[in-house]
């Protein structure tokens, strides 16, 4: 049986920033504020596995999530000034787990898209393609110039920060005065036919510079984010709770579970809405629904392999490695279920009755 006292301690450390050198390098008062934090889930459960399950589903404290955004804004503001002075107009957007509020660490990294504002590329078959003006020049050379200019501005404006320029698609900023890692991603807009019709941001693509591969990579971060947001609204918050739970289970597993946050969010996006829609006091029943879902995918691999990510760009389980990771994730979830059932009623040995108890367990 897994040691849920240890797993609970690890999760608390993630949520309080005690696993983060960045957080601990800040002022003592800032560190003490997080160290002394007592969250609501800790008073709802009385045993380790129950507390772990409840805590793993919850969003991080808003005031700490805001710090990631604030640090991203600091970098954004310096880039905007520096790049504009260099004659490069830019726009900025955030992508990833932090703006979606499905991150599980106090000191989560934040991804900042730096979008070249001097041009867009487009689908020329779109209904409004005739309204665009064709420009001369080279998209590739403009994007390479954006990347090198970003590097120069960041090194000049953040002299105490480590500016790691080795990344193929992003520039990583850590340490110094930054309380969070910020990944700067040079990119530009691509107006799809769907976007030309709808004018909805989630239909718009981003092309990211991959300097090592020598190409631009298509990405649809806003369609992914909007899909997860919509799913969460429909399920009364259940979708994001399920994503956070599986991400925490993955993080604390002894197995090398090679499912990304993007993969996990995609799997939950395909789960039936009714299975995710649980009232606050029946949150533990989400574990049963997730275990049944993962078991179904494992028992029906042909179906599982057809599932696509919310933006439609690829299959979720696109390798045998990911199918094995799914099995490990299900095994970890099953162990958590059994530990909770044992904690709630040590005398209950019938598994069917234990699952029924979990479905009905009310935790206020």
N, C-alpha and C positions, 0 to 999 in steps of 0.2 A: 504493500500500500504506500502511496506517495506521501511525502512529508509536507502536509499543507501548512504547518506552522512556518516552515522555511519558504514555501511558495508565497504565503501571505506576506511575510517579511520582505521578500523580493519585490512584490507588487507595491507595497507601501513605499519602499525606497524609490521605485520608479515614479510614483505619483507625487512624492515629496521632493524629488530632485536629489536624493542622497546617492544615486548611482551616477551623478553627473559632475564631472570635474568643473564644467562651466559654472554650474550653480554654486559649488563649494568655493570657487575662486572669487565670488562676489562678497559683498559686505557681510559681516557677522549677523547683523540684524536681519538681512534678507534670508540667510540660511536658517536662522532660528525660527523665523516666521513659518517656513515650510516644515522644519523638524517638529514643531509643536502643533502642527495642523492635525485636528481630529475630524474626520469626515463622517457624514451621516450614516454611511453603510456600516461603520464600525460599531455603532450602537444598535443596529438592527439585528445582527447575528450574534450568537453567543459561542459559536464553535469555529474552528479555523477554516474548514472547507466551505461552510456557509458564508462566512465573511469574505473569503476569497472569491467565491462565485458572485456575490452581490457587488463587491468592489470592482471586480473585473468588468462589469457591465456599465459602470457609471462614467459619465463625462468627468474630465478633470475640473478642478476649481477654475471658474472663469477668469479670476484675476491672474492666475498663472498662465493660462492660455494667451491672455492679452499681451504678456511679455514677449511671446514669440512674434506676434504681429507688430508690436512696437519696435523690436529689433529689425524686423524686415522693413519697416517704414524708415528707420534710420538709414539703412543701406539704400533704399529706394530714393530717398531725398538727396543723398550725396551723388548717386548715379545720375539723377535727373539734371541736377545743376552741372555736373562735370560733362555729361554727354551733350547737353544743349550748348554749352560753351564751345564744345568741339564741333558744333554744327550738325549733330545727330539728334533728330527728334525721336522721342521714345514714349512708350506707354508701358504700364506695369500691371501685372495681375499676379495673384497667388494661386497655387495649385497644391494638391496633396491632402494629407490627413488633417493638418491643422485647421485650414478653413472649413473642412467638412466636420470638424470636431469628433473625429474618430481616432485621434492620437491617444497613446496610452502612457506617455512619458511627460513628466513635469518639464523637462528641457528638450522638447521635441524640436527637430530641425524644421525649418520653413523654406519652401521653394518659392523663389521670386522670379517670375518670368519678366525678362526685359525685351519688349517687343519693338522692333524697329518701326518708327512712325513715319518714315519717308515713303513707304510703298506697301502694297499688299499684293499677293498673288491670288489667282482666282480660277475657278472652274468656268471655262469660257462657254460651256453649254448652259450655264445658269440663266434664269429668266431676266436678270438685270445686267448681264455682262456688257451689253452695249453702252451702258452708262458709265463705264470705267474709262479712264484715260490711260493709254499706254505710254510708258516712260522708257527712256533709254537707260543704259547702264547694265551692270551685272548684279543679280541678286546675290550670287555667291561672294563676290568681292565686297559688297556692302555688308554682308553678314560677318565675314572674316574681320572687317574693319570694326564692326560693332563689338565683336568678342575682344579684340586687342585693346580697343578703347575702354571697355569695361574693366579689363585687367589694370590698365594704367590708372584710371580714376580710383579704383578700389585701393590700390597700393599707395596712392598719394593721399587719399582721404582717411585711410585707416592704417597708419604706419605701425601701430602696435599689434594689429591683428594679423594672424597667419592667413595669407591669401594663396590658396592652393590652386594653381593654374593647370595642373596635370589632368584634370577631368576632361573627358572627351566632349561631354555635353554641358557641363556646368563648372562654375568657379566656386570653390568652397571657402567660406570665411569662418574662422574659429578663433577663440581666445581674445586676448586684449580686453577692450571695453565691452565686447559683445557678450551678452548673457545667453545667447542661443547661437547655434550654428545656422548660418544662412547660405543656401545654395542659390547662386545667381545663374539663370538659364537664358542665354541669348537666343532670341527667336523672332519670328514675324508672323503676322496674320495671314491666313489663307481663307478666302471667302468661297465656301462651297456653294453648290447650287441650292442646297437646302437653306443656307443662311441668306442667300440673295432673295429667296422667297419669303422666309419668315422674319428675318432680322432679329432672331433670338440668339443671344450670345452662345448658348449651348450648341447651336448648329454650326458655329464657326470653328475652324481648325487652327492649330498653331503649328508652324514648321520650326523645328529646333535644329540648330547647327550642331552637327557631329563632326568636330574638327579632325578626329583621327580617321574616321571612315570616309571623310571627304564628301559628305552628302548632307542633305536636309531631311529630317525625319518628321513624318506627319504624326500629330498627336491631337486628341480631342478631350482635353482635361475637363472642359466645362460641361460636356455632355455626360461624362462619367459622374461629375459632382452633382449635376442636376438630377440624374437618375437616382442616385443614392438619397438625395434630399427628398425627392418625391416619394420614394419607398418608405422613408422614415416617417413622413407625414401620414401616409396611408396606414402605417402600422402603429401609430401613436407612440413613436420612439423606439419600438421594438427592434427595428433593423439596425440602428447604430449600436444598441446594447449588445446585440448578437455579434456584430463585427468586432467590437471592443473585447468581448469575452473570448472569442477565438484568437484574437491577436495576443492577448495576455497568455492564454494557454500555450500558444506557439512559443512565446518568449520564454516561458518557464519550463518547457519540455527538455528532456535530456536527448531527444531525437533531433536530427537535423531536418526540421520541417521546412521545405523549400516552397512555401506558398507565400507570395508577397501580400502586403496589405491590399493591393489592387485586386489580387486573386480572391482573397477572402471576402472583400466587399462584393465582388462579382458573384460569388457563390450565394451570398445572402440575398442579393438582388433577385435571384431566381426562386427563392423559397416562398411558399404560399403565404399570402398576407395574413390569413387567419392564424397561422401557426406562430407568427411573430407578434400579433396584437394581444398583449397581455396587460392586465392592470398592474399597478405598482406592487400590490401585495402578493401577486402571483408570479413574480419575476423568476423564481426558481423553476417554474414549469417551462420556461424558455429552453432550459438545458435538455429537457426531455424531447422537445420538438427538434432541437438541433441534432441530438443524437440519432433520432429516427431519420432525419433528412440525410445526414452523412452516411448512415448505414444504407439507405436506399441508393445513394450514388455509388457506393462501393459494390453493392449487389447488382447494379445495373451500369456497368462501365461504358457500354455502348452509348447509353443516354448521357451519362456524365461527360463523355468526350464531346458531346454536341453543344454544351453550354458555352456561350460567348460572353465576353466582358460587356458591360453596359454600353460602351461606345461603339460596339460592333467590330472592333479592329482585329480581334483574334479570339481563339478558343481559350478558355480559362485553364483547363487541364490538358495542356498541349504537349505533355511529355510523360513517360512512365515514372519519372522521378516525382512528378507532382501527384500522380495517382498513389504512389507509395506514401507521400507526405500526407495525403488525405486520410489514409488508413491510420497513420500515427496520430493525426489530429483527433480522429474519432476515438481511438484508444484512450488518449489523454482525457477527452471529454467523458467517456464512459467511466473512467476511474474516478473522476470528480463526482459524477452522479452517485456512484456506489459509496463514496466516502461521505457525501452529504446524507444519503439514506441511512447509513450506519450511525451518523451523528444524531440524526433526528430520532431514530428508534433503534438502539443497539440490539434489541431482541427480535427484530424483523428480519427473517432470513429468506422469505419468499420474494423473488425478484419482481414479480408482477405487482405484488402489493406494495413493494418499496417504490416502484415507478408511479403507482397510483397515488401514494402518499406525497411524492414530490410534485405531482401535478396539482395537488390540492393544498400544498403547504402554504400557509399565509404568513408572510413576514412583513410586519409593519415598521 
